[in-house]
Amino acid sequence: MMRFEIKKVFSKNVNKIALLTLLVILVIVSMLTVNRVEYTDGNGNSYAGIKAARNLREAKNEWAGYITEDVLGKVFIENKEISNSKDAMSDDIRESNKAYARKQGLSDILDMIISAYSKWRDYDYYAVENISQEEARNTYEQRISGLKEWLDSGEEVFSDKEKNYLVSQYEKLKTPFYYEYISGWSALLQNIPTFILIVALIIGVLTSGIFSDEFQLKADSIFFSSKLGRNKAVRSKMAAAFMITTIVYVIFVFLYTMIVLGILGFDGAACPIQLDMWRSIYNITFFQAYLLIVLGGYTGTLFACTLSMLVSAKIRSTVISAIIPFIVLCVLPFTSRIITLPQIFNLFPNQLMEVYISIKDFSLYEAGGYIMSDVMVIIPLYMILSVVLQPILYGVYKRVQIR
């Protein structure tokens, strides 16, 4: 019965078009992500693509290894020499690009130093010019000092317990960082939330008719009057919806990941996320951040589609139920810009599609004396809600009245 329900979904022309559209979007978004990685050669010419990724990997992996104080000091000196060179100080764009080409290999490590000595929530490219080599060597200590200064500035309001939590998270981060080429993972993590949102909306279209089609086709009287129409048949629809949501999500996210990393490179999966998100309080690697983003996206997709099917079973409209994921995942962010209640809106389901931003920044919650980040709250919360909605969905559709 479940296979029959799945077959009905994919036999509809509108759903075939939706899947074809998703395939086209997969290719487009993958290419856009790949083109985020650029390389500038010794002649000052910039280009993107497979060759650019290969050359950039070679340049950055010259600095592969642990970023010790000695490495930070060496990067500081080399950057200073390049910045004071004739081509770097030239007004000719081609000449300045030649200087930039020599900085590409050390750019990620240089960004660490710049971020450490920039004002909080700011990135001052010239900050490195106002510090000494010894200060550059103390980049890790400055990261903690910068947080403490910001917490004491009063720009943000945190309780003493929250302040202690933030500082402890910074102090727990293992240093020195291990470094290698990370541009592939960096590009993937920046773009995958957009693709996941598109996948969620398409899945919403695919599953929107599972419960309402019987009414649209005037087959509800036959369906509900059959022997298993109000129990096993309903459970089969629910199982089919779950399988479609899971399989389509996994396949397309996997394909997107393999295309991007297959071209840009898998290097850097075990590097700390702070190499790309300097002020993050999450002491995780790029691969772990990827898993969190994908899990958040799946949870949001499952919740939105379950809610959509609940509406479908209640009001018997495929069109309206298909719009529900769009409202839940896309309209709510605009509402949060009109009404300023960050603590509340940070718990809305659209945030599950923005786990990347949550990892990059942070919002804290206190419950039972424990301090938790928003990601640690919102993913379990909507997992539980998705499970709770299942028996409600079953009960609503099981008791539907034939008209």
Secondary structure, 3 states (H helix, E strand, C coil): CHHHHHHHHHHCHHHHHHHHHHHHHHHHHHHHHHCCCEEECCCCCEEECHHHHHHHHHHHHHHCEECCHHHHHHHHHHHHHHHCCCCCCCCCHHHHHHHHHHHHHHHHHHHHHHHHCCCCCCCCHHHHHHCCHHHHHCHHHHHHHHHHHHHHHCCCCCCHHHHHHHHHHHHHCCCCCEECCCHHHHHHHHHHHHHHHHHHHHHHHHHCCCCCHHHHCCCHHHHHHCCCCCCHHHHHHHHHHHHHHHHHHHHHHHHHHHHHHHHHCCCCCCCEHHHCCCCCCCCCEHHHHHHHHHHHHHHHHHHHHHHHHHHHHHHCCHHHHHHHHHHHHHHHHHHHHHCCCHHHHCCCHHHHHHHHHHHHCCCEEEECCEEEEHHHHHHHHHHHHHHHHHHHHHHHHHCCCCC
